[in-house]
Every structure is written in structure tokens, then in C-alpha cells.
Amino acid sequence: MTTEVRVPTLGESVSEATIATWFKQPGDTVAVDEMLCELETDKVTVEVPAPAAGRLVEHVAAEGDTVGVNALLATIEEGAGAADGGTKPAPKAEAAPEPAPEPATPASKPDRADVEDAPSARKAMAEAGLSRDQVAGSGRDGRVMKEDVLKAVAELGTRAEAALKAPASRGPVAVADAAREKRVKMTRLRQTIARRLKDAQNTAAMLTTYNEVDMSGVMGLRNEYKELFEKKHKTKLGFMGFFVKACTHALKEVAAVNAEIDGTEIVYKHYCHIGVAVGTPNGLVVPVVRDADQMGFAEIEKTISDFGLRARDGKLTMDEMQGGTFTISNGGVYGSLMSSPILNPPQSGILGMHKIQERPVVVGGQIVIRPMMYLALSYDHRIVDGKEAVTFLVRVKESLEDPRRLLMDL
């Protein structure tokens, strides 16, 4: 009996993925739930397990191919190789090989009448107003890839160039320098990050306001209770929990920072889904702490800790990275003293945390040394006025400098 291996559901609004790695090759024996391949989407990687035990017959799609949801990936011959300890069955007698076809001349093109182009390429051609015969396919058997469409758009100078703009071409490079360079194809995650960040700059009227916060109150409270907190809740008391709670309090007062534009309407959110930016080896991801305003410190810290561990292993799901209403980015963990974070569309606000550094400040007419942190709030000026942005950041500052305000909902 033959079992088909198909692309699983990838998440809301995600219709395709790229085959990153095949772990099993045709002829290999596989067990139920053993990983066959890994798919890479715009945000996460998805492992595809074997639905049945047996022998992997063939790969229908190769590494690097773009596949849609429910597309056929491979086939498994159930039970094959299981009875004899997993050894591969003897190969079947093959018919005499047919004469090799004459190699195609450089000017010839393969017959593409029955070749299925990449879904992303079909979409790109539709957006650019290009017909299939206007694009030269570079994929297997002349298959048109998205990169081919981008190249055609650049060459033809169509109006879709702005939407499907290819990376700027490089200037002349000396032969000696070119030999010392290495080219690595951008992952889908990195391409998505680049596209979304540029979209944010092109679309939003982005502005950043700054302030600084004395972290003495938070650090003192944390040092006093961190051991008891960890003993009771089985998780560490970090700084992020304080920032998440401070932001949820401020968002309730300044609703515009928790809103987004939808066409000609402004959508105000009466809930706080806080995205927490997490760095991974493959790029930045933003899992979302849902209903953070309804959670206590322990639940927030546990959720963020779990996100961090699974983000590094590429185990976050699409659902966990969608639906955020506001984002917090912590550049301080890498030593950043000051930066201007870029909005995470369609959100209208993002808070940038930075390095805690002891600095001389004036308190009560006296110069004292305090642990200070610069805060940066980038916001969409189409929705958020300057007064609202400054008010929001001041409320965050007040909550952090006197954490008792968080407990008393002030």
C-alpha cells in the first residue's frame, strides 16, 4: 500500500513553503513520525513527519522547491523493509536503458507546457501583469521561480517594479576580490524581515520619541524577591515582565498606540497582545504574549522564557507570531545604548529597550550615580500624535521607576 506525504497546514495566511532539507532519501526505511523533511516558511520552519512506516519511494519535490499547502512531497510504500529489520529491498530488474537524448543546444528551451510553475512566481506574474512566455524559467524543466519574475520585471521596467523590486545590483568588483567573496541565498525568513521593515518605512509616517528611566526601583525589587519568585513559580524573574506590565498599563490610557489603520478606518484594540522580539540564528522573530494585561508576572515570564527557547530551535508556530497589537524590542541584551526601532506593521507602536548603564544624574539637587536606561518609542504619526506618544512613554517611565504603581493599577 502506498501512502502519500503532503504539505501540512502552515498557518493563517500562509499558502506556500520552501523545502529546506530532506532528511530521508528514496530507498530509506522510515518509521512512523520520523522526520522526513523540513519546510521553511516566511516566519517558521515546519518539520514533516512520516505518516506511516515503510520505505520512502520517491521525492516528488526537491530541496529548494516552493510547494503549496497539501502539495504532494513524497510517497511511502507501507511495510516495506520493516519485516527484515529495516533493510532495503533488493532493487527490481530494470529495463534496458533507452538511448540518451541529444543534449539541447544553448539556444533551445524545454517544452514547458506541462511544467508547474512556483506558486509565488504565478502570483508575482499576475501582480506584474506578465504572461508566462515573457519570463524565462531557471528552475527544473524550465520551471518559473519568483526570482525569474523579479528579473523579468527589472528588465522590462513594468509598473510592478516598485512592488516586486529586486535587490539593487552591485557595482563592478575586481576579480581578485570576487574570489574572496561568498554568496549565500537569503532564507525566506530573512527575505520576509527585509520586506516588512522596508514596507514599514515606506507606508507609515514613522517618528521616534526618547526618554530615560532610572532602573533602581525595578532592580531593587527584583534583587529582593528573585529567589522567592523562582522558588515558588519555577521561573526566573527578569526585566521583561516589568516592561510588559508597564506597557499594558500605558496602552490602556493611550489607546492610539494600541490601534492600527485599516483602509480609511482606525481599529482600536481593547486587548493587549504584546509581541516580544527574540533574536535567533536565522533572524528576528516576534512571538506574541496574548492578553498580557490579564496575566501576572509569573505567567508573563514563563511565556517569554518558553518563547525564547523554542525560537532558538525554530519550534514556534505561525499562530504564536500573529495578532500582536504592540511590540517590545530589547537591544540592550546585545549592548545597544540607543537605537530607533522600526515598526512591526500594521502596529502603530514599538518600544525599544536598551542597555542599563550607571550614569551621574541629578536627584534632589545632588549628583548621584544611578542605573539608567534609554527608552525609544517609535510610532505611526498617522494615528498617534506627539502628545500621545510622549504621554505613553512617560507612563512607562513612571511605572518602571515606581513598580508599586503596577500593583495598584496607577
C-alpha positions in Angstrom: 0.0 0.0 0.0 1.3 3.4 -1.0 0.9 6.4 1.4 1.2 10.0 0.2 3.2 12.6 2.2 1.7 16.1 1.7 2.5 19.6 2.9 0.7 20.2 6.2 -1.3 23.3 7.1 1.2 26.1 7.5 -0.8 28.7 9.4 -3.2 31.5 8.8 -2.5 33.4 5.5 0.5 31.2 4.7 0.0 29.3 1.4 3.4 28.1 0.5 6.8 27.0 1.8 10.3 26.1 0.5 11.7 22.6 1.0 14.8 23.3 3.1 16.2 19.8 3.8 15.4 16.2 3.0 16.4 14.0 6.0 15.4 10.8 4.2 16.3 9.7 0.7 14.5 7.4 -1.7 15.0 3.8 -0.7 15.5 4.7 3.0 13.4 2.9 5.6 11.3 5.2 7.8 9.4 4.8 11.0 6.0 6.4 11.9 6.6 10.1 12.9 10.2 10.0 11.8 11.2 13.4 10.3 11.2 13.2 6.5 12.0 16.8 5.6 11.9 20.4 6.9 9.9 23.2 5.2 10.8 26.9 5.5 8.0 29.5 5.5 8.2 33.2 5.8 8.5 33.0 9.6 9.0 29.5 10.9 10.3 26.1 9.9 8.0 23.1 9.8 9.0 19.5 10.2 7.1 16.9 8.1 6.9 13.5 9.9 6.3 10.2 8.2 2.6 9.3 8.3 3.4 5.5 8.1 6.2 3.1 8.4 7.9 1.6 5.4 10.2 2.6 2.6 10.4 6.1 1.1 9.8 5.5 -2.6 10.5 8.9 -4.2 10.8 12.7 -3.7 8.1 14.4 -5.7 9.6 17.8 -4.8 13.3 18.6 -4.4 15.2 20.8 -1.9 14.7 24.4 -2.8 11.4 23.8 -4.5 8.4 26.0 -3.5 5.3 24.0 -2.6 1.8 24.9 -1.7 -0.4 23.6 1.2 -1.4 20.0 0.7 1.0 19.6 -2.2 2.5 16.1 -2.7 6.0 15.8 -1.2 6.8 12.1 -1.4 5.4 8.6 -1.3 5.9 5.8 1.1 5.5 2.0 0.5 4.0 0.9 3.7 5.6 -2.1 5.5 8.5 -2.4 3.0 11.7 -3.1 4.8 10.1 -3.5 8.2 9.9 -7.3 8.4 13.6 -7.8 7.7 14.9 -5.3 10.3 14.7 -2.3 8.1 17.0 -3.4 5.3 16.3 -2.0 1.8 14.5 -4.4 -0.6 16.5 -5.7 -3.5 16.2 -3.5 -6.5 13.8 -4.6 -9.2 15.2 -5.6 -12.6 15.3 -2.6 -14.8 14.5 -2.5 -18.5 17.4 -1.8 -20.9 18.2 1.9 -20.7 17.0 4.0 -23.5 19.5 5.9 -25.6 20.4 9.1 -24.0 18.8 12.1 -25.7 20.9 14.6 -27.6 21.9 17.5 -25.5 20.0 20.6 -26.1 21.7 23.5 -27.8 22.2 26.6 -25.7 19.6 28.4 -27.7 16.9 25.7 -27.2 14.3 25.9 -24.4 12.5 23.0 -22.8 8.9 22.4 -23.6 7.1 23.9 -20.6 3.6 23.2 -21.5 3.1 20.7 -18.6 5.6 22.3 -16.1 4.0 23.6 -12.9 5.5 27.0 -12.0 6.1 28.0 -8.4 3.0 29.4 -6.7 4.9 32.5 -5.7 6.0 33.0 -9.3 2.4 32.7 -10.6 1.3 35.3 -8.0 4.2 37.6 -8.9 3.5 37.3 -12.7 -0.2 38.2 -12.0 0.8 41.3 -9.9 3.3 42.4 -12.5 0.9 41.8 -15.5 3.3 39.5 -17.2 2.4 36.4 -19.2 4.2 33.1 -18.8 6.1 33.4 -22.2 7.6 36.7 -21.0 9.5 35.0 -18.2 12.4 32.6 -18.7 12.3 29.9 -16.1 15.5 28.9 -14.4 14.0 26.1 -12.3 13.9 22.4 -13.0 12.5 21.6 -16.5 12.1 25.3 -17.2 10.0 25.9 -14.0 9.5 29.7 -13.4 10.6 30.8 -10.0 9.8 34.1 -8.2 13.4 35.2 -8.8 12.8 34.8 -12.6 9.8 37.1 -12.4 11.8 39.7 -10.4 14.4 39.6 -13.1 11.9 40.0 -15.9 10.3 42.9 -14.1 13.6 44.7 -13.8 14.4 44.1 -17.5 11.0 45.1 -18.8 10.6 48.1 -16.5 6.9 47.4 -15.8 4.9 49.3 -13.3 5.1 46.4 -10.9 8.7 47.1 -10.3 8.0 49.0 -7.1 6.1 46.1 -5.6 8.4 43.4 -6.7 11.7 45.3 -6.6 14.8 43.1 -6.8 17.8 43.9 -4.6 20.0 46.7 -6.0 22.7 45.4 -8.3 26.3 45.7 -7.2 28.9 47.8 -8.8 32.0 46.4 -10.5 34.1 44.0 -8.4 37.7 43.2 -9.1 38.4 39.6 -10.0 40.8 39.2 -7.1 38.1 40.5 -4.7 35.4 38.3 -6.2 37.4 35.2 -5.5 37.4 36.1 -1.8 33.6 36.6 -1.5 30.9 34.1 -0.7 27.3 34.2 -1.9 24.6 32.8 0.3 20.9 32.8 -0.7 18.7 34.7 1.7 16.4 32.5 3.7 12.6 33.1 3.4 12.7 34.4 6.9 15.4 37.0 6.1 13.6 38.0 2.9 10.4 38.5 4.9 12.2 40.6 7.5 13.7 42.8 4.8 10.4 43.2 3.0 8.4 44.0 6.2 10.9 46.5 7.5 11.0 48.3 4.2 7.3 48.3 3.9 7.0 49.9 7.4 9.3 52.7 6.3 7.5 53.2 3.0 4.0 53.1 4.5 3.9 54.6 8.0 4.7 58.1 9.0 7.3 56.8 11.5 8.7 59.0 14.2 10.6 58.2 17.4 10.5 59.8 20.8 13.0 59.2 23.6 13.2 59.2 27.4 15.3 57.7 30.1 14.4 55.7 33.1 16.0 55.1 36.5 16.0 51.3 36.9 16.8 51.5 40.6 13.3 50.6 41.6 12.9 47.6 39.3 16.4 46.3 40.1 15.9 46.7 43.9 12.6 44.8 43.8 14.0 42.1 41.5 17.0 41.6 43.8 14.9 41.3 46.9 12.4 38.8 45.5 14.0 36.9 42.7 14.9 33.9 44.8 11.5 33.6 46.3 9.9 34.2 42.9 11.9 31.4 41.3 11.3 29.0 44.1 7.5 29.5 44.0 6.9 29.9 40.3 9.8 27.8 38.9 10.9 30.6 36.5 13.3 33.4 36.8 12.2 37.0 37.5 13.6 39.0 34.6 13.2 42.6 33.4 10.8 41.9 30.5 7.9 41.2 32.8 8.1 44.7 34.3 8.2 46.2 30.8 5.3 44.2 29.5 3.2 45.2 32.5 4.2 48.8 32.3 3.3 48.9 28.6 -0.1 47.3 29.1 -0.9 49.9 31.7 0.2 52.7 29.3 -1.7 51.2 26.4 -5.0 51.3 28.3 -4.5 55.0 28.9 -3.2 55.9 25.4 -5.4 53.8 23.1 -4.0 55.2 19.9 -0.7 53.4 20.4 -2.6 50.1 20.6 -4.5 50.8 17.3 -4.0 50.2 13.6 -5.1 51.6 10.3 -7.5 49.6 8.1 -8.2 51.4 4.9 -9.9 54.7 6.0 -10.7 53.4 9.5 -8.8 53.2 12.7 -9.2 50.0 14.7 -8.8 50.4 18.4 -7.9 47.2 20.3 -9.5 46.6 23.7 -6.9 43.9 24.5 -3.1 43.8 24.7 -1.3 41.2 22.7 2.4 42.1 23.2 5.0 41.0 20.7 8.4 40.3 22.2 11.2 40.4 19.7 13.6 37.4 20.0 16.8 37.0 18.1 17.6 33.6 16.5 20.4 32.3 14.4 18.2 32.8 11.3 16.9 36.3 12.2 14.5 38.2 14.4 11.1 36.7 15.2 8.3 38.2 17.3 6.2 35.8 19.3 3.1 37.3 20.9 2.1 37.2 24.6 -1.7 37.2 24.2 -3.9 39.1 26.7 -0.8 40.2 28.6 -2.8 42.8 30.5 -4.7 39.9 32.1 -1.6 38.0 33.1 0.6 38.1 36.3 4.4 38.5 36.4 4.9 34.8 36.7 2.8 33.8 33.7 4.4 36.5 31.6 7.9 35.4 32.5 7.1 31.7 31.9 5.6 32.5 28.5 8.5 34.7 27.4 11.1 32.1 28.6 9.3 29.3 26.6 9.2 31.5 23.5 12.9 32.2 23.8 13.8 28.5 24.0 11.6 27.4 21.1 12.5 30.4 19.0 16.2 29.3 19.0 15.1 25.8 18.0 12.8 27.0 15.3 9.8 25.5 17.0 7.4 28.5 17.2 4.1 28.2 15.3 2.6 30.7 13.0 -0.3 31.3 15.3 2.2 32.3 18.1 3.6 35.1 15.9 0.4 36.7 14.6 -2.1 39.1 16.1 0.2 41.4 18.1 -1.0 44.9 18.9 2.3 46.3 20.3 5.9 45.2 20.2 8.8 45.4 22.6 12.4 45.0 21.3 15.3 44.6 23.7 18.6 45.7 22.0 20.2 46.1 25.4 20.9 42.3 25.6 23.4 42.9 22.8 24.9 46.1 24.4 22.9 48.7 22.5 22.8 52.1 24.3 20.4 53.9 21.9 18.5 53.0 18.8 15.3 53.8 16.9 13.2 50.6 16.4 11.2 50.1 13.2 7.5 49.5 13.5 6.1 46.0 13.1 3.2 46.5 10.6 0.3 47.0 11.0 1.0 48.0 14.6 1.4 51.7 15.4 3.9 51.5 18.2 7.1 49.7 19.3 9.2 50.2 22.4 12.9 49.9 22.3 14.7 48.8 25.5 18.5 49.4 25.8 21.5 48.7 28.0 21.4 49.6 31.7 24.3 51.8 32.4 25.4 53.6 35.5 25.4 57.4 34.9 25.6 60.5 37.0 22.1 62.1 37.4 20.8 64.9 39.5 18.3 63.9 42.2 17.1 66.4 44.7 19.8 68.9 43.7 22.6 66.3 44.3 24.6 64.4 41.7 24.2 60.7 42.3 25.1 57.5 40.3 22.0 55.6 39.1 21.4 52.6 36.7 19.8 54.3 33.8 18.3 53.0 30.6 17.3 54.9 27.4 13.8 54.1 26.1 12.7 54.7 22.5 9.1 54.7 21.3 8.7 54.6 17.5 5.2 55.3 16.4 3.0 55.9 13.4 2.3 59.6 13.3 -0.7 59.0 11.1 -2.5 57.6 14.2 -0.5 58.7 17.2 0.0 62.4 17.9 3.2 63.7 19.5 1.4 64.4 22.8 0.0 60.8 22.9 3.4 59.3 22.2 5.2 61.3 24.9 2.4 60.6 27.4 2.7 56.9 26.7 6.5 56.9 27.2 6.2 58.9 30.4 3.6 56.5 31.8 6.0 53.6 31.1 8.8 55.5 32.8 6.7 56.2 35.9 5.7 52.6 36.2 9.3 51.4 36.0 10.7 54.0 38.4 8.0 53.1 40.9 6.9 49.5 40.3 4.3 49.8 43.1 2.2 51.7 40.6 1.8 48.4 38.6 0.5 46.6 41.7 -2.0 49.3 42.4 -3.0 49.8 38.8 -2.0 53.5 38.8 
